[in-house]
Each structure stands twice: as C-alpha cells, then as structure tokens.
Amino acid sequence: MDNASMVAENGAEEEKGKKKGGRMKKATRPRFAFQTRSADDILDDGYRWRKYGQKAVKNSKYPRSYT
C-alpha cells in the first residue's frame, strides 16, 4: 500500500485547507505601524516624567517614588 491510500483509509486528511471539525481559519488583515514626528519632541506640561524611579512633583523637594 502506498502512503496516499493509507491516508485516505485512515481519514486523517480529507481535503487540503480544511481544519479538523470543519472550521476554516478566518483570513487576517495585514497589520502595519508607522511613526510620526512633530516639531516638539518633548512636551513641557510642568511635570517631569521618568520611565523608572521617581517623578518630581511641582516644586516639592520630596519626589514621589513608584517602587
């Protein structure tokens, strides 16, 4: 027996492109991203933000700590 007839007898692969259970995979739309540049890279809103650590708050000598 060749491989093609064994697969057909076992019923493991009925048709190409079909998933088990008869559900088809939904087509996904391609995703894309883009960067924009502005004239003001750093916005001055009166606060100084940091990625990690402390944030100085409006003329306070004791900054907040987020740890």
matplotlib code that plots the C-alpha trace (Angstrom):
import matplotlib.pyplot as plt

x = [0.0, 1.3, 1.1, -1.7, -4.1, -3.2, -4.0, -7.3, -8.2, -7.4, -9.4, -6.7, -6.6, -9.8, -9.2, -6.4, -7.2, -9.9, -9.2, -10.4, -14.0, -14.9, -14.0, -11.9, -9.4, -10.5, -8.4, -6.4, -5.8, -2.2, -1.0, 1.2, 2.7, 4.2, 5.9, 5.1, 7.4, 6.3, 8.1, 8.1, 9.6, 9.4, 6.2, 6.6, 3.5, 5.0, 5.8, 8.9, 8.2, 10.7, 10.5, 11.6, 12.1, 10.9, 8.8, 9.3, 6.0, 5.5, 8.3, 8.3, 11.7, 10.4, 9.6, 7.1, 8.6, 6.9, 8.5]
y = [0.0, 3.5, 6.5, 8.2, 5.3, 4.9, 8.5, 8.2, 5.0, 6.5, 9.6, 11.8, 14.2, 14.7, 17.9, 20.4, 23.7, 22.4, 22.2, 19.4, 19.9, 21.7, 25.2, 27.4, 29.8, 33.4, 35.5, 38.1, 41.6, 42.7, 44.9, 47.9, 50.6, 54.0, 56.7, 60.4, 63.2, 66.5, 69.8, 69.5, 66.1, 66.8, 68.4, 70.7, 70.4, 71.3, 67.8, 65.7, 62.1, 59.3, 55.8, 54.3, 55.6, 59.0, 61.8, 65.4, 67.0, 70.8, 72.4, 69.6, 68.7, 65.1, 63.4, 60.5, 57.1, 54.3, 51.1]
z = [0.0, -0.8, 1.6, -0.3, 0.1, 3.8, 4.5, 2.7, 4.6, 7.9, 7.2, 8.7, 5.8, 3.9, 1.9, 1.9, 3.6, 5.9, 9.6, 11.8, 12.7, 9.5, 10.7, 8.4, 9.7, 9.3, 7.0, 8.8, 7.6, 7.4, 10.2, 9.9, 12.1, 11.4, 13.4, 13.3, 14.1, 15.5, 15.8, 19.6, 20.6, 24.3, 25.6, 28.5, 30.7, 34.0, 35.0, 34.6, 33.7, 34.1, 32.8, 36.1, 39.6, 40.8, 39.5, 40.6, 41.6, 41.3, 43.4, 46.0, 47.5, 48.2, 44.9, 44.6, 44.5, 42.5, 43.7]

ax = plt.figure().add_subplot(projection="3d")
ax.plot(x, y, z, "-o")
ax.set_aspect("equal")
plt.show()
